[in-house]
């Protein structure tokens, strides 16, 4: 099954959303979910409950949440993280599109992936 994304608050940009959707990527944003300003745990739970891989710039909290989910034996749909300054918008679009084409929802389950 194709993976679908959930863009959290710090990773979201209108240009990124538009470009990914133009490439056929199924995604939901924190704004669309009505969860702006909610804690990382709420964002992670939303993504997991919808079977969506969360995309974020928040390295420290993502690593912590990933570890906590695994320690509890709780499944998550995957986390894709990139340090904020590592890639520009065009590179993010290219890398996320490539990931979307290459990976399945199952292959990213319970994984933490750094772009």
N, C-alpha and C positions, 0 to 999 in steps of 0.2 A: 504494500500500500504506500502511496506517495506520502511524504511527510508534509505537514502543515506547520506554519510558524505562528508564534505569538510574539509581537514586538513590545518590549517593555518601554517604560517612559524615557529612559535615558538613551535608548537605541533608536527610537522612533523619529523619522522625518518624513514629511509628505512626499518628497522626491523619492526616497527609498521605497515607500509603500507603493507609489504609482509605478515605479520601474519594475518592482518585483511582480506586481499584479499584471502588468503588461506582458510579462514573461510566463504567465500562467501559475505563478506561485499562490497557493491558498494561504492567506494570512489573516490574522486578527490583531488589532492594536489595542493597547491599554485604553485609549480614548473610546474606541468602539465598545469595549467591554464595560465602560463606565467606572473604571478602577483607578483613575488618576490619583496620585498621592497616597495610594494604599501601600502597605509594607511589602517587601520582597516576598515574604511567605505567602501573602494573598495572591500575588502575581504568579508565583510558582504553582500554587494550588489551582488557579484558574487554568493555566496552561495544561497542567497534568489532567485535570478533569475533562478537558476538551480534546485530549490527545494531541496537543500542539507542542512543538519544540520551542522553548523560549529563547529569544535572541536578545542579548544584553551586552552592555559595556561594563557592568558591575562585576568585576573579577572576584573580589574578596567575598562578597555575599553569595555569589553563585557557587563558589567552591565550598563555602560553609553549608549552604542549602543542599548541595549535592551529597556531601558527606552525611548530613543529618538524615536525608531521605534513605540513604543506603543503610545507615546504622539502625533505623527504625524498621527496615524491611519494606518501606513504602516505595511504590513504583512512581517514576516520573517519566515524561515523554522525551526527555533530552534537554540539554542546555548547550547553546552555542554562544560562546563569549569571545569578545575581542577587546583588548585594551583600547580605551577611547582614542588615543592618538596614533594607533598603529596603521589604520587604513583610512583613506579618503572615501567619499561617498561612491565614486565609480568603482573602486576596488571592492567595497562591501557588496555592491550590486552584483559584480562579477563572481565573487566568491560564494555568496549565498545562492545565486542561480546555479552555480556549479555543484554546490552541496545538494541542492534540491533535486537536481538531475541524477546525481550519483548515489544518494542515500535513500533508504526507505524509512518509513516511520519505525519499523521494527528494529532496524539497525542502529538507531539512535536512542532507543529506549534505555533509560538509566545511564546514559553516557554524558560526560562533560567534554565538549569539543572546543578547542581553541582554534580560531581562524588565524 
